[in-house]
Amino acid sequence: MIQITLPDGALREYDQPLSVHEIAASIGLGLANAAVAGRVDGVLVDCEHMVEANARVSIVTPQEPDGLEILRRSCALMLAMAVKQLHTHTQMRKSSALGDGFFCEFAVERALSAAELPLIEARMQSLAATNHSIRRRAVSPLDNLSLYRLGDTEYWTTGPHVPTTKVLQGFALDHISGTLHQRIYGTCWSNHKELQYWRLPAHVMVVSMDDRQTTYAHEVTEALRRGGVRALADLRNEKVHYKIRQHSQTVPYLVVVGENEKAGGFVSVRSDSGEDFGRMTVEAVCEWLSQLGIARH
């Protein structure tokens, strides 16, 4: 007999090993359909992971940060599959969740253009509708990577991943950069409504200097949102001056994050016209914007 303890303390008993998805289904069909992963004794695992001994188990859905990150990580794999189908000679180099979305980096023989993004996105929509399974194949002894199979291709990637592509619905591609090594960036949310909300004009754009500040910049963005600020982040691997010029045309305020800001736990604030407001804590930024009538109280 296997005893499974749920997050609310409830105890369920099963007479044989069963997968995380089967545990979710035994609780409710709606939970099983929403499940993107599980947490077994605190460790994130795929839905197909077999629970063979007594354990504490929770079902991960896109309504929590870990679940949303898993959605975005899996969307990057679906992007890799779409690009491979449209451009046979491209090779995926790496992929990852990134802030509000994801990116996938490719080695290409011919540079892809921004004009091709709608075609790639349409292919991704088709793949989601076809509902391909994503299955873990093997574990690498290095870098915590696992081999996952999607369609007829296998990818070394960090897991877990969603069980099927049908749960990947609220996504969009928005940028491509590079030449022989190109990165395609996109955003991914749990549904179309959240995607449309993300597309609304922002009060503040958080801009990272380079990849070293990615985590801190995302934390700053989330803190601004909790403070009532409509904030987005540009975490692309682009030159910071390019990002500032681009967003100064559409966003009233820019929050710039570099190594000094990360080390000091603050941010640098400037307006779309280039006015420098100096360094502030995130809490001070929220209060200042509240006084300007921008942030919610």
ZASEVEX-205230 format. One record per atom (N, C-alpha, C): z, x, y; residue number from 1; atom name; residue in one letter. Coordinates in steps of 0.2 Angstrom, whole numbers. Layout:
# residues N
Z,X,Y,NUM,CA,A
...
//
This chain:
# residues 297
0,4,-6,1,N,M
0,0,0,1,CA,M
0,4,6,1,C,M
-5,3,11,2,N,I
-5,7,17,2,CA,I
-2,2,23,2,C,I
2,5,27,3,N,Q
5,2,32,3,CA,Q
3,4,39,3,C,Q
0,0,43,4,N,I
-3,1,49,4,CA,I
1,-2,55,4,C,I
4,2,59,5,N,T
8,0,65,5,CA,T
3,-1,71,5,C,T
3,-7,74,6,N,L
-1,-8,80,6,CA,L
2,-6,86,6,C,L
-1,-6,92,7,N,P
2,-4,98,7,CA,P
8,-8,100,7,C,P
8,-15,98,8,N,D
13,-19,100,8,CA,D
19,-19,95,8,C,D
19,-14,90,9,N,G
24,-14,85,9,CA,G
23,-18,79,9,C,G
18,-22,79,10,N,A
17,-26,73,10,CA,A
15,-22,67,10,C,A
17,-24,61,11,N,L
15,-20,55,11,CA,L
11,-24,51,11,C,L
5,-21,49,12,N,R
0,-24,44,12,CA,R
0,-20,38,12,C,R
-1,-23,32,13,N,E
-1,-19,26,13,CA,E
-8,-21,23,13,C,E
-11,-15,20,14,N,Y
-17,-16,16,14,CA,Y
-17,-12,10,14,C,Y
-20,-15,5,15,N,D
-19,-12,-2,15,CA,D
-24,-7,-4,15,C,D
-28,-5,1,16,N,Q
-33,1,0,16,CA,Q
-35,4,7,16,C,Q
-38,10,7,17,N,P
-40,13,13,17,CA,P
-45,9,16,17,C,P
-45,9,23,18,N,L
-51,5,26,18,CA,L
-52,9,33,18,C,L
-58,7,36,19,N,S
-60,10,42,19,CA,S
-57,7,48,19,C,S
-57,11,53,20,N,V
-55,9,60,20,CA,V
-58,2,61,20,C,V
-64,1,60,21,N,H
-68,-5,62,21,CA,H
-66,-10,57,21,C,H
-64,-9,51,22,N,E
-61,-14,47,22,CA,E
-55,-17,49,22,C,E
-51,-12,52,23,N,I
-44,-14,54,23,CA,I
-45,-18,60,23,C,I
-50,-17,65,24,N,A
-51,-21,70,24,CA,A
-53,-28,68,24,C,A
-58,-28,63,25,N,A
-60,-34,61,25,CA,A
-55,-39,58,25,C,A
-50,-36,55,26,N,S
-44,-39,52,26,CA,S
-40,-42,57,26,C,S
-40,-39,63,27,N,I
-36,-42,69,27,CA,I
-40,-48,72,27,C,I
-46,-47,73,28,N,G
-50,-52,76,28,CA,G
-57,-50,77,28,C,G
-62,-54,76,29,N,L
-69,-53,77,29,CA,L
-71,-50,84,29,C,L
-68,-53,89,30,N,G
-70,-51,96,30,CA,G
-68,-43,97,30,C,G
-62,-42,94,31,N,L
-60,-35,95,31,CA,L
-64,-30,91,31,C,L
-66,-32,85,32,N,A
-71,-28,81,32,CA,A
-78,-27,85,32,C,A
-80,-32,88,33,N,N
-86,-31,92,33,CA,N
-86,-27,98,33,C,N
-80,-27,101,34,N,A
-79,-23,107,34,CA,A
-77,-16,105,34,C,A
-75,-14,99,35,N,A
-72,-8,98,35,CA,A
-78,-2,98,35,C,A
-76,3,102,36,N,V
-80,9,102,36,CA,V
-77,15,98,36,C,V
-71,15,97,37,N,A
-67,20,93,37,CA,A
-60,18,91,37,C,A
-57,22,88,38,N,G
-50,21,87,38,CA,G
-45,27,89,38,C,G
-39,25,89,39,N,R
-34,31,90,39,CA,R
-29,30,84,39,C,R
-29,36,80,40,N,V
-25,36,74,40,CA,V
-20,41,75,40,C,V
-14,39,75,41,N,D
-8,44,77,41,CA,D
-9,48,83,41,C,D
-12,45,88,42,N,G
-14,48,94,42,CA,G
-20,52,95,42,C,G
-24,52,89,43,N,V
-30,56,89,43,CA,V
-36,51,90,43,C,V
-41,52,94,44,N,L
-47,48,95,44,CA,L
-51,49,89,44,C,L
-54,44,86,45,N,V
-58,45,80,45,CA,V
-64,39,80,45,C,V
-69,40,77,46,N,D
-75,36,76,46,CA,D
-73,29,73,46,C,D
-76,24,74,47,N,C
-75,18,71,47,CA,C
-75,18,63,47,C,C
-80,22,61,48,N,E
-80,23,54,48,CA,E
-75,27,50,48,C,E
-71,30,54,49,N,H
-65,34,51,49,CA,H
-61,30,46,49,C,H
-60,33,41,50,N,M
-56,30,36,50,CA,M
-48,32,36,50,C,M
-44,26,36,51,N,V
-37,27,37,51,CA,V
-34,27,30,51,C,V
-32,32,27,52,N,E
-30,32,20,52,CA,E
-22,33,19,52,C,E
-18,33,24,53,N,A
-11,33,23,53,CA,A
-8,30,29,53,C,A
-1,29,29,54,N,N
2,25,34,54,CA,N
1,29,41,54,C,N
0,24,46,55,N,A
-2,27,52,55,CA,A
-1,22,58,55,C,A
-1,25,64,56,N,R
-1,21,70,56,CA,R
-8,20,72,56,C,R
-11,14,73,57,N,V
-18,14,75,57,CA,V
-19,9,81,57,C,V
-23,11,85,58,N,S
-25,7,91,58,CA,S
-32,7,91,58,C,S
-35,1,94,59,N,I
-42,0,94,59,CA,I
-44,2,101,59,C,I
-49,6,102,60,N,V
-52,8,109,60,CA,V
-58,4,111,60,C,V
-57,1,117,61,N,T
-63,-3,119,61,CA,T
-65,0,126,61,C,T
-71,-2,129,62,N,P
-73,1,135,62,CA,P
-68,-1,141,62,C,P
-63,-5,140,63,N,Q
-59,-7,146,63,CA,Q
-54,-2,147,63,C,Q
-53,3,143,64,N,E
-49,9,145,64,CA,E
-53,15,146,64,C,E
-50,20,150,65,N,P
-54,26,152,65,CA,P
-57,30,146,65,C,P
-53,31,141,66,N,D
-56,34,135,66,CA,D
-62,31,132,66,C,D
-62,24,132,67,N,G
-67,20,129,67,CA,G
-74,20,134,67,C,G
-72,20,140,68,N,L
-78,21,145,68,CA,L
-81,28,144,68,C,L
-77,33,143,69,N,E
-80,40,143,69,CA,E
-84,40,136,69,C,E
-82,37,131,70,N,I
-86,37,125,70,CA,I
-92,33,126,70,C,I
-92,28,129,71,N,L
-99,24,131,71,CA,L
-104,29,134,71,C,L
-101,33,139,72,N,R
-105,37,143,72,CA,R
-108,43,139,72,C,R
-103,46,135,73,N,R
-105,51,130,73,CA,R
-111,49,126,73,C,R
-110,43,123,74,N,S
-115,40,118,74,CA,S
-122,38,122,74,C,S
-121,36,128,75,N,C
-127,35,132,75,CA,C
-131,41,133,75,C,C
-128,47,134,76,N,A
-132,53,135,76,CA,A
-136,55,128,76,C,A
-133,53,122,77,N,L
-137,54,116,77,CA,L
-143,49,116,77,C,L
-142,43,118,78,N,M
-147,39,118,78,CA,M
-153,41,123,78,C,M
-151,44,129,79,N,L
-155,47,133,79,CA,L
-159,52,130,79,C,L
-156,57,126,80,N,A
-159,62,122,80,CA,A
-164,59,117,80,C,A
-163,54,114,81,N,M
-167,51,109,81,CA,M
-173,48,113,81,C,M
-172,45,119,82,N,A
-178,42,122,82,CA,A
-183,47,125,82,C,A
-180,53,128,83,N,V
-184,58,130,83,CA,V
-188,61,125,83,C,V
-185,62,119,84,N,K
-188,65,113,84,CA,K
-194,61,111,84,C,K
-193,54,111,85,N,Q
-199,50,109,85,CA,Q
-204,50,114,85,C,Q
-203,51,120,86,N,L
-208,50,125,86,CA,L
-211,57,126,86,C,L
-208,63,125,87,N,H
-210,69,126,87,CA,H
-208,74,120,87,C,H
-212,74,115,88,N,T
-210,77,109,88,CA,T
-208,84,109,88,C,T
-210,88,113,89,N,H
-209,95,113,89,CA,H
-202,97,117,89,C,H
-199,92,120,90,N,T
-193,93,124,90,CA,T
-187,94,118,90,C,T
-182,98,120,91,N,Q
-176,100,116,91,CA,Q
-170,99,120,91,C,Q
-165,95,117,92,N,M
-159,94,121,92,CA,M
-155,100,120,92,C,M
-152,103,126,93,N,R
-148,109,126,93,CA,R
-141,107,126,93,C,R
-139,102,130,94,N,K
-132,99,130,94,CA,K
-132,93,133,94,C,K
-126,89,132,95,N,S
-125,83,135,95,CA,S
-118,81,136,95,C,S
-116,77,141,96,N,S
-109,76,142,96,CA,S
-108,70,146,96,C,S
-102,66,145,97,N,A
-100,62,150,97,CA,A
-99,65,157,97,C,A
-100,62,163,98,N,L
-99,66,169,98,CA,L
-97,60,174,98,C,L
-90,60,176,99,N,G
-88,56,181,99,CA,G
-90,48,179,99,C,G
-93,45,183,100,N,D
-95,38,182,100,CA,D
-101,37,177,100,C,D
-103,43,175,101,N,G
-109,42,170,101,CA,G
-110,48,165,101,C,G
-116,51,165,102,N,F
-117,56,160,102,CA,F
-123,60,162,102,C,F
-124,66,159,103,N,F
-130,69,160,103,CA,F
-133,72,153,103,C,F
-139,74,153,104,N,C
-142,77,147,104,CA,C
-147,83,150,104,C,C
-146,89,147,105,N,E
-150,94,149,105,CA,E
-155,96,144,105,C,E
-161,97,146,106,N,F
-167,98,141,106,CA,F
-170,104,143,106,C,F
-173,107,137,107,N,A
-178,113,138,107,CA,A
-185,109,138,107,C,A
-189,110,143,108,N,V
-195,107,143,108,CA,V
-201,112,144,108,C,V
-207,110,141,109,N,E
-213,114,142,109,CA,E
-216,112,149,109,C,E
-216,106,150,110,N,R
-219,103,157,110,CA,R
-213,99,160,110,C,R
-212,101,167,111,N,A
-206,98,170,111,CA,A
-208,91,171,111,C,A
-202,87,170,112,N,L
-203,80,171,112,CA,L
-202,78,178,112,C,L
-204,72,181,113,N,S
-203,71,188,113,CA,S
-199,64,188,113,C,S
-196,63,194,114,N,A
-192,57,195,114,CA,A
-196,51,194,114,C,A
-203,51,195,115,N,A
-207,45,194,115,CA,A
-206,43,186,115,C,A
-204,48,182,116,N,E
-204,46,175,116,CA,E
-197,43,173,116,C,E
-193,43,177,117,N,L
-186,40,175,117,CA,L
-186,33,173,117,C,L
-190,29,177,118,N,P
-190,21,175,118,CA,P
-193,21,168,118,C,P
-198,25,166,119,N,L
-201,24,159,119,CA,L
-195,26,154,119,C,L
-192,32,155,120,N,I
-187,34,151,120,CA,I
-181,29,150,120,C,I
-179,26,156,121,N,E
-174,21,156,121,CA,E
-176,15,152,121,C,E
-182,13,153,122,N,A
-185,7,149,122,CA,A
-185,8,141,122,C,A
-186,15,139,123,N,R
-186,16,132,123,CA,R
-179,16,130,123,C,R
-174,18,134,124,N,M
-167,18,132,124,CA,M
-165,10,131,124,C,M
-167,6,136,125,N,Q
-166,-1,135,125,CA,Q
-169,-4,128,125,C,Q
-174,-2,126,126,N,S
-177,-4,120,126,CA,S
-173,-1,114,126,C,S
-171,5,115,127,N,L
-167,8,109,127,CA,L
-160,4,109,127,C,L
-157,2,114,128,N,A
-151,-1,114,128,CA,A
-152,-8,111,128,C,A
-158,-11,112,129,N,A
-159,-18,109,129,CA,A
-161,-17,102,129,C,A
-164,-12,100,130,N,T
-165,-11,93,130,CA,T
-159,-10,89,130,C,T
-153,-8,92,131,N,N
-147,-7,89,131,CA,N
-147,-2,84,131,C,N
-148,5,86,132,N,H
-147,10,81,132,CA,H
-140,12,80,132,C,H
-139,14,74,133,N,S
-132,17,72,133,CA,S
-131,24,74,133,C,S
-125,26,76,134,N,I
-123,33,77,134,CA,I
-118,35,72,134,C,I
-120,40,68,135,N,R
-115,41,63,135,CA,R
-114,49,63,135,C,R
-107,50,62,136,N,R
-105,57,62,136,CA,R
-106,60,55,136,C,R
-109,66,55,137,N,R
-111,69,49,137,CA,R
-107,75,46,137,C,R
-105,79,51,138,N,A
-101,85,49,138,CA,A
-97,88,54,138,C,A
-92,92,53,139,N,V
-88,95,58,139,CA,V
-90,102,59,139,C,V
-90,105,65,140,N,S
-91,112,66,140,CA,S
-85,115,66,140,C,S
-84,121,64,141,N,P
-78,125,64,141,CA,P
-77,128,71,141,C,P
-82,127,75,142,N,L
-81,130,82,142,CA,L
-82,125,87,142,C,L
-78,125,93,143,N,D
-79,121,99,143,CA,D
-78,114,98,143,C,D
-75,112,92,144,N,N
-73,105,91,144,CA,N
-80,100,91,144,C,N
-85,103,89,145,N,L
-92,99,89,145,CA,L
-92,96,82,145,C,L
-96,90,82,146,N,S
-98,87,76,146,CA,S
-105,85,76,146,C,S
-108,85,70,147,N,L
-115,83,70,147,CA,L
-116,75,69,147,C,L
-119,72,74,148,N,Y
-120,65,74,148,CA,Y
-128,64,73,148,C,Y
-129,59,69,149,N,R
-136,56,68,149,CA,R
-137,50,72,149,C,R
-143,50,76,150,N,L
-145,44,80,150,CA,L
-153,44,78,150,C,L
-155,39,75,151,N,G
-162,38,74,151,CA,G
-164,44,68,151,C,G
-169,47,69,152,N,D
-171,52,65,152,CA,D
-169,59,67,152,C,D
-164,60,72,153,N,T
-162,66,74,153,CA,T
-155,67,74,153,C,T
-153,73,73,154,N,E
-146,75,73,154,CA,E
-144,79,79,154,C,E
-138,78,82,155,N,Y
-136,82,88,155,CA,Y
-129,85,87,155,C,Y
-128,91,89,156,N,W
-121,94,89,156,CA,W
-118,92,95,156,C,W
-112,88,95,157,N,T
-110,85,101,157,CA,T
-102,84,100,157,C,T
-99,83,105,158,N,T
-92,81,105,158,CA,T
-91,74,104,158,C,T
-87,72,99,159,N,G
-86,65,98,159,CA,G
-79,62,100,159,C,G
-77,56,99,160,N,P
-81,51,95,160,CA,P
-87,48,99,160,C,P
-91,44,95,161,N,H
-96,40,99,161,CA,H
-96,33,97,161,C,H
-99,29,100,162,N,V
-100,22,99,162,CA,V
-103,21,92,162,C,V
-101,16,88,163,N,P
-104,15,81,163,CA,P
-112,13,82,163,C,P
-114,9,87,164,N,T
-121,7,87,164,CA,T
-123,7,95,164,C,T
-129,7,96,165,N,T
-132,7,103,165,CA,T
-132,1,106,165,C,T
-130,-5,102,166,N,K
-130,-12,106,166,CA,K
-125,-12,111,166,C,K
-120,-8,111,167,N,V
-114,-9,116,167,CA,V
-116,-5,122,167,C,V
-122,-2,122,168,N,L
-124,2,128,168,CA,L
-129,-2,132,168,C,L
-126,-6,137,169,N,Q
-130,-11,141,169,CA,Q
-130,-9,148,169,C,Q
-124,-8,151,170,N,G
-124,-7,158,170,CA,G
-125,0,161,170,C,G
-132,3,160,171,N,F
-133,10,162,171,CA,F
-139,10,166,171,C,F
-140,16,170,172,N,A
-146,17,174,172,CA,A
-147,24,175,172,C,A
-153,27,175,173,N,L
-154,34,177,173,CA,L
-155,34,184,173,C,L
-153,40,187,174,N,D
-153,40,195,174,CA,D
-155,47,197,174,C,D
-156,52,193,175,N,H
-158,59,196,175,CA,H
-161,63,191,175,C,H
-165,68,193,176,N,I
-167,73,188,176,CA,I
-168,80,192,176,C,I
-166,85,189,177,N,S
-166,91,193,177,CA,S
-168,97,188,177,C,S
-170,103,191,178,N,G
-172,109,187,178,CA,G
-179,109,186,178,C,G
-181,114,182,179,N,T
-189,115,181,179,CA,T
-189,116,173,179,C,T
-189,122,170,180,N,L
-189,123,163,180,CA,L
-183,120,159,180,C,L
-177,121,163,181,N,H
-171,118,160,181,CA,H
-170,112,165,181,C,H
-170,106,163,182,N,Q
-169,100,167,182,CA,Q
-164,96,165,182,C,Q
-160,93,170,183,N,R
-155,89,169,183,CA,R
-157,82,171,183,C,R
-156,77,167,184,N,I
-156,70,169,184,CA,I
-149,67,170,184,C,I
-148,64,175,185,N,Y
-141,61,176,185,CA,Y
-142,53,176,185,C,Y
-137,50,174,186,N,G
-136,42,174,186,CA,G
-129,40,175,186,C,G
-129,34,176,187,N,T
-122,30,176,187,CA,T
-122,25,170,187,C,T
-116,24,168,188,N,C
-115,19,162,188,CA,C
-108,16,163,188,C,C
-108,9,162,189,N,W
-103,5,163,189,CA,W
-102,0,157,189,C,W
-97,-4,156,190,N,S
-96,-8,150,190,CA,S
-101,-14,150,190,C,S
-103,-16,156,191,N,N
-108,-22,156,191,CA,N
-112,-21,163,191,C,N
-117,-26,164,192,N,H
-121,-26,169,192,CA,H
-117,-28,176,192,C,H
-112,-32,175,193,N,K
-108,-34,181,193,CA,K
-105,-28,184,193,C,K
-102,-23,180,194,N,E
-99,-17,183,194,CA,E
-104,-12,186,194,C,E
-110,-12,182,195,N,L
-115,-8,185,195,CA,L
-118,-10,192,195,C,L
-118,-17,193,196,N,Q
-120,-19,199,196,CA,Q
-115,-18,205,196,C,Q
-109,-18,203,197,N,Y
-103,-17,208,197,CA,Y
-104,-9,210,197,C,Y
-105,-5,205,198,N,W
-106,2,206,198,CA,W
-111,4,211,198,C,W
-116,-1,211,199,N,R
-122,0,216,199,CA,R
-121,-2,223,199,C,R
-115,-5,224,200,N,L
-114,-7,231,200,CA,L
-113,-1,235,200,C,L
-114,-2,242,201,N,P
-113,4,247,201,CA,P
-106,6,247,201,C,P
-106,13,247,202,N,A
-99,16,247,202,CA,A
-97,18,254,202,C,A
-90,18,255,203,N,H
-87,20,261,203,CA,H
-86,28,261,203,C,H
-85,31,255,204,N,V
-84,38,254,204,CA,V
-88,41,248,204,C,V
-91,46,249,205,N,M
-94,50,244,205,CA,M
-90,57,243,205,C,M
-88,57,237,206,N,V
-84,64,235,206,CA,V
-89,68,232,206,C,V
-90,74,235,207,N,V
-95,79,234,207,CA,V
-92,86,231,207,C,V
-93,88,225,208,N,S
-91,94,222,208,CA,S
-95,100,224,208,C,S
-92,106,225,209,N,M
-96,112,227,209,CA,M
-100,114,221,209,C,M
-97,114,215,210,N,D
-100,116,209,210,CA,D
-97,113,202,210,C,D
-99,115,197,211,N,D
-96,112,190,211,CA,D
-89,113,189,211,C,D
-86,118,193,212,N,R
-79,120,192,212,CA,R
-74,115,194,212,C,R
-76,111,199,213,N,Q
-72,106,202,213,CA,Q
-73,99,199,213,C,Q
-77,98,194,214,N,T
-79,91,191,214,CA,T
-73,87,190,214,C,T
-68,90,186,215,N,T
-63,86,184,215,CA,T
-58,84,190,215,C,T
-57,88,195,216,N,Y
-53,87,200,216,CA,Y
-57,82,205,216,C,Y
-63,83,206,217,N,A
-67,78,210,217,CA,A
-67,71,207,217,C,A
-67,70,201,218,N,H
-67,64,198,218,CA,H
-60,61,199,218,C,H
-55,65,198,219,N,E
-48,63,199,219,CA,E
-47,60,206,219,C,E
-50,64,211,220,N,V
-49,62,218,220,CA,V
-53,55,219,220,C,V
-59,54,216,221,N,T
-62,48,217,221,CA,T
-58,42,214,221,C,T
-55,43,208,222,N,E
-51,38,205,222,CA,E
-45,36,210,222,C,E
-42,41,213,223,N,A
-36,40,217,223,CA,A
-38,37,223,223,C,A
-44,38,226,224,N,L
-47,34,232,224,CA,L
-48,27,230,224,C,L
-50,26,224,225,N,R
-52,19,222,225,CA,R
-45,15,221,225,C,R
-40,18,218,226,N,R
-34,15,218,226,CA,R
-30,14,225,226,C,R
-32,18,230,227,N,G
-30,17,237,227,CA,G
-34,12,240,227,C,G
-39,8,237,228,N,G
-42,3,240,228,CA,G
-49,5,244,228,C,G
-51,12,242,229,N,V
-57,14,245,229,CA,V
-63,13,241,229,C,V
-68,11,243,230,N,R
-75,11,240,230,CA,R
-78,18,239,230,C,R
-76,21,234,231,N,A
-78,28,233,231,CA,A
-83,30,227,231,C,A
-87,34,228,232,N,L
-92,36,223,232,CA,L
-91,44,223,232,C,L
-94,47,218,233,N,A
-94,54,217,233,CA,A
-101,57,215,233,C,A
-102,63,218,234,N,D
-109,66,216,234,CA,D
-106,73,213,234,C,D
-107,73,206,235,N,L
-105,79,203,235,CA,L
-110,82,200,235,C,L
-116,81,202,236,N,R
-122,84,200,236,CA,R
-122,92,201,236,C,R
-126,96,197,237,N,N
-126,103,197,237,CA,N
-131,105,202,237,C,N
-130,103,209,238,N,E
-135,104,214,238,CA,E
-131,108,220,238,C,E
-135,111,224,239,N,K
-132,114,230,239,CA,K
-128,109,234,239,C,K
-122,111,236,240,N,V
-118,106,240,240,CA,V
-121,104,246,240,C,V
-125,109,250,241,N,H
-128,107,256,241,CA,H
-133,102,255,241,C,H
-137,102,249,242,N,Y
-142,97,248,242,CA,Y
-138,90,247,242,C,Y
-133,90,243,243,N,K
-129,84,242,243,CA,K
-127,81,249,243,C,K
-124,85,253,244,N,I
-121,83,259,244,CA,I
-127,80,264,244,C,I
-132,83,264,245,N,R
-138,81,268,245,CA,R
-140,74,265,245,C,R
-141,73,259,246,N,Q
-143,67,256,246,CA,Q
-138,61,257,246,C,Q
-132,62,256,247,N,H
-127,57,257,247,CA,H
-125,55,264,247,C,H
-126,60,269,248,N,S
-125,59,276,248,CA,S
-130,54,279,248,C,S
-135,52,275,249,N,Q
-140,47,278,249,CA,Q
-137,40,276,249,C,Q
-133,39,271,250,N,T
-131,33,268,250,CA,T
-124,31,268,250,C,T
-119,36,268,251,N,V
-112,35,267,251,CA,V
-108,37,274,251,C,V
-104,33,276,252,N,P
-100,35,282,252,CA,P
-96,41,282,252,C,P
-93,42,276,253,N,Y
-88,48,276,253,CA,Y
-89,52,269,253,C,Y
-89,59,270,254,N,L
-89,63,264,254,CA,L
-83,67,263,254,C,L
-81,67,257,255,N,V
-75,71,255,255,CA,V
-77,77,251,255,C,V
-77,83,253,256,N,V
-79,89,250,256,CA,V
-74,92,246,256,C,V
-75,94,240,257,N,V
-70,97,235,257,CA,V
-73,104,233,257,C,V
-70,109,234,258,N,G
-71,116,232,258,CA,G
-65,119,228,258,C,G
-66,125,227,259,N,E
-60,129,223,259,CA,E
-54,129,228,259,C,E
-54,130,234,260,N,N
-48,130,238,260,CA,N
-45,123,238,260,C,N
-49,118,239,261,N,E
-46,111,239,261,CA,E
-43,109,232,261,C,E
-46,111,227,262,N,K
-43,110,220,262,CA,K
-37,114,219,262,C,K
-37,120,221,263,N,A
-30,124,221,263,CA,A
-25,121,225,263,C,A
-26,119,231,264,N,G
-21,116,235,264,CA,G
-20,109,235,264,C,G
-24,105,230,265,N,G
-22,98,229,265,CA,G
-24,94,235,265,C,G
-29,96,239,266,N,F
-31,92,245,266,CA,F
-39,91,245,266,C,F
-41,88,250,267,N,V
-49,87,251,267,CA,V
-51,89,258,267,C,V
-57,90,259,268,N,S
-60,91,266,268,CA,S
-64,85,268,268,C,S
-63,83,274,269,N,V
-66,76,276,269,CA,V
-71,77,282,269,C,V
-76,74,281,270,N,R
-81,75,287,270,CA,R
-85,68,287,270,C,R
-88,67,293,271,N,S
-92,60,294,271,CA,S
-99,61,293,271,C,S
-103,56,292,272,N,D
-110,57,291,272,CA,D
-114,60,297,272,C,D
-110,61,303,273,N,S
-114,64,308,273,CA,S
-112,72,308,273,C,S
-107,74,304,274,N,G
-105,81,303,274,CA,G
-99,82,307,274,C,G
-95,77,309,275,N,E
-89,78,312,275,CA,E
-84,80,307,275,C,E
-80,86,308,276,N,D
-75,88,303,276,CA,D
-68,86,305,276,C,D
-65,82,300,277,N,F
-59,79,301,277,CA,F
-53,84,298,277,C,F
-55,89,295,278,N,G
-50,94,292,278,CA,G
-48,92,285,278,C,G
-43,96,283,279,N,R
-41,95,276,279,CA,R
-35,90,276,279,C,R
-35,85,271,280,N,M
-30,80,270,280,CA,M
-28,79,262,280,C,M
-22,77,261,281,N,T
-21,74,254,281,CA,T
-25,68,253,281,C,T
-26,66,247,282,N,V
-29,60,245,282,CA,V
-26,54,248,282,C,V
-19,54,248,283,N,E
-15,49,251,283,CA,E
-16,48,258,283,C,E
-16,54,262,284,N,A
-18,53,269,284,CA,A
-25,51,270,284,C,A
-29,52,266,285,N,V
-36,50,267,285,CA,V
-36,42,267,285,C,V
-33,39,262,286,N,C
-32,32,261,286,CA,C
-29,29,266,286,C,C
-23,32,269,287,N,E
-20,29,275,287,CA,E
-24,29,281,287,C,E
-28,35,282,288,N,W
-32,35,288,288,CA,W
-37,30,288,288,C,W
-41,29,282,289,N,L
-46,24,281,289,CA,L
-43,17,282,289,C,L
-37,16,280,290,N,S
-34,10,280,290,CA,S
-33,8,288,290,C,S
-31,13,292,291,N,Q
-30,12,299,291,CA,Q
-37,10,302,291,C,Q
-42,13,299,292,N,L
-49,12,302,292,CA,L
-52,5,300,292,C,L
-48,2,296,293,N,G
-50,-5,293,293,CA,G
-55,-4,287,293,C,G
-56,2,284,294,N,I
-61,3,279,294,CA,I
-57,1,272,294,C,I
-51,4,271,295,N,A
-48,4,264,295,CA,A
-44,-3,264,295,C,A
-43,-5,258,296,N,R
-39,-11,258,296,CA,R
-31,-9,258,296,C,R
-27,-13,261,297,N,H
-20,-12,262,297,CA,H
-17,-13,255,297,C,H
//
